[in-house]
Amino acid sequence: MQEHFDIELRSLTAGVDNPSILVGVSGGMDSMCMANLFLNTTIPCTYSIAHVNFSLRGAESDQDQELVHGWCEQHGIPFYTTKVNALEFAHEQSISTQMAARDLRYGWFFSLMEEHSMDFLAISHNLNDSVETLMINLLRGTGLRGLSGIRRSNGPIIRPLLSVTRHDISDYVASHNVPFREDSTNKESHYHRNRIRNEVFPQFEIINPSFLQTISTSMTRFSEISDLLEELYNSRKGTLYRVEDGVLQIDIKALKTEKSINWWLFTILDGYGFNDAQISQITEALKGQSGKTFFSPTHILIKDRQYLKVYPGDQDYDDLKVSIKGFTKPAGFDPKNAPEGTLYVDGRRLKFPLKCRRWKPADRFRPFGMKGFKKLSDFFIDLKLDVEEKKRQIVVTTLDKKGEEQIVCIVGKRIDDRWKVTAATKQIVSITKV
């Protein structure tokens, strides 16, 4: 394995003389195997070990840290470590624990690399990990890039063990007496990846003992096809769309000249949060009139006469952030049960894009529950806002049929009665002060 590792390392670091490498080591079998291979490599390089304690398994997490630290001291290898609370971070960011750990890990790794002028970050992903990723992507729905598994390199990140199976790693650590710690949660099947690893792969191995290598060959082909399509995409994207002031504008006329419009939209809108069903609906909407609106968790897409325009759902105004999202009204929905800071309005009655701005002295609106209009300045007096509070108030506006600006709501305070949710409402827009 050492010879194979050295060949991979030389290839992955080609073009950099005596590269400085940060090696991510958790203390598990895969990363300790990689650490030992770095210890014995013949490739000229300098390397350091970095370990993150996520505080997820109590004493076990501390023991992982102690193992890696002790191994580095034994072999005289520079060692960096940090301790974080992944569960707390996940709760704060409203993300999964796995995503939180990933963000914390890579964020800290990259900060270390910048601080110490390191060239590469070595991660111990192996062939099993890559095939597991392929399976997860297939279950979630993916494009060709997702069928390629984990990339061998991605910017400064290198994965010299990516073509090695976990079985080969196990043989190596056993024959070289490499110490490692077993994460007890790996045996549990709560997470999708663990279930695939513990329950699905053993069945595949019965059908085809070499299934990992077979799938690896297929992933290489998918990757090559994906690279060809990426070249095509890069050669055409300048004609198909542009981004101005943070708004993606897709040229409808140019898009219609392309074959496989669905694929082009899937690729262009990647990262904007629209799902497969919505992509198909957007493709179908190209045949219809302008004004059709689609909502993703993060963006709003509007079909204009010439363009598909994609606006961010979150808008920043000075120190205030406003989140605008849309959804189909569920059965039994009651706008009175809105979370604090959130207002609900009838999405079908709005003209997009909505605008977020400071209020003006001449602004008027029809407060919810009232028939007549009222100046915002008078409304703020009713609310007994002080001078500084008044300065901070933000309004969201739309355009009426005459093209005149109308206030939809005062963010976090009150909606205009004209946009209220009724029994006839089908599409709801939530406006939240973040």
Secondary structure, 3 states (H helix, E strand, C coil): CHHHHHHHHHHHCCCCCCCEEEEECCCCHHHHHHHHHHHCCCCCCEEEEEEEECCCCCHHHHHHHHHHHHHHHHHCCCEEEEECCHHHHHHHHCCCHHHHHHHHHHHHHHHHHHHCCCCEEECCCCHHHHHHHHHHHHHHCCCHHHHHCCCCEECCEECCCCCCCHHHHHHHHHHCCCCCCCCHHHHCCCCHHHHHHHHHHHHHHHHCCCHHHHHHHHHHHHHHHHHHHHHHHHHHHHHHEEEECCEEEEEHHHHHCCCCHHHHHHHHCCCCCCCHHHHHHHHHHCCCCCCCEEECCCEEEEECCCEEEEEECEEEECCEEEEEEEEECCCCCCHHHCCCCEEEEEHHHCCCCCEEEECCCCCEECECCCCCCEEHHHHHHHCCCCHHHHHCCEEEEEECCCCCEEEEEECCCEEEHHHCCCCCCCEEEEEEEC
